[in-house]
């Protein structure tokens, strides 16, 4: 058995970065729970995202992680959360595809712009970009407007 708590500085935590980040995540959860704050689990997830600890996973599965940490695991709630996250991701991808389709009608889309659009996570930003793409007369015009 190996103690993977961060304060133990076990070499496996350096050899396996994901395990090291998981260890830091668990420590953040414990720290937030000790404070007795109302949203301790969600606050720990938010902190870890800000600090770059399991950030990609927590951005995508943060709600699921919180549900898993709750003392009494609720399978039905977990499925509900997963469906909601999948729905949100589907909407996001649909909006991204619509933006790219509008822009493709205007000309060639630079890879940097395409990548920026595909990586955007915020629904409100994507909705704004969709409207701009629908009204743009050129790809360059669209690109200038989203930089504002």
LINUR-V458817 format. One line per field, one symbol per residue. ss: DSSP state (@ for helix, = for strand, . for the rest). phi: phi as a letter, one per 30 degrees, with the letter a starting at -180 (. if undefined). burial: + if it has 9 or more other ideal C-beta (glycine too) atoms within 8 Angstrom, else -. A space follows every 50 residues. Layout:
ss = ???
phi = ???
burial = ???
//
This chain:
ss = .....@@@..@@@@@.@@@@@@@@@@@@@@@@@@@....@@@@@@@@@@@ @...@@@@@@@@@@@@@@@.....@@@@@@@@@@@@@@@@@@@@@@@@@@ @@@@@@....@@@@@@@@@...@@@@@@@@@@@@@...@@@@@@@@..
phi = .cdcdeddhddddddbeddddddddddddedddddiddcedddddedddd dichddddddbeddddedddecdceddddddddddddddddedddedded dedddckdceeddeddddddcdedddddddddddcdcbdddedddddd
burial = ---+-+-----++-----+++++++++++-+++------++++++-+++- --+++--++-+++++++--+-------+--++-++--++-++--++-+++ -++--+--+---++-++--+--+--++-++-++--+--+-+++-++--
//
